[in-house]
């Protein structure tokens, strides 16, 4: 298996633009997580899905952020409009059984100018 | 609330030195505890875990023991290698939930 696949690896955009991050979880995994990593706040859980259903989105910073999982093999995290303070590395992770063992993608480095 | 506290880094060691990275947690009840490792430019990988008090997780020469009395899960390795240079994250999760709470991470730098 190729592991969790995220795209793009790097994204540079200007403030106010829409940004869409993509994730393909490991086949057969039923939980999917979106994390954000910054120097100031470390790793923050933004949202997670179980069987394609959002379970907990309490970590989503504000209404500018939205996440979808239309099927078991694809998820998106969208920021609209983007702001410089959104600059971070965004990780997607999947697991077979909840938080027992997460498999992380390589992340998307987002820079909002 | 539930939280994980790790020692601040970076931790700088010479090859073959003994490693300890401290981790303590605050939580009600008895969560499962984890150590994840992040190599440069990569996502996190599970290193080891323990699911109940006095359990010892081990992998690749690393060990950590779940200490309920001190609410700790310190990571140790007897002899580090240059290839162990990475960021190490302590984390906790509750059984029957999917929420994994991470510490801030500790960077380890090992020099030859």
Interface residues (C-beta under 8 A of the other chain):
Chain A: X4 X31 X33 X42 X43 X45 X48 X50 X55 X56 X91 X93 X95 X98 X99 X100 X101 X102 X103 X104 X105 X106 X107
Chain B: X32 X36 X41 X42 X43 X44 X45 X46 X49 X89 X93 X94 X96 X97 X98 X99 X100 X101 X102 X103 X104 X105
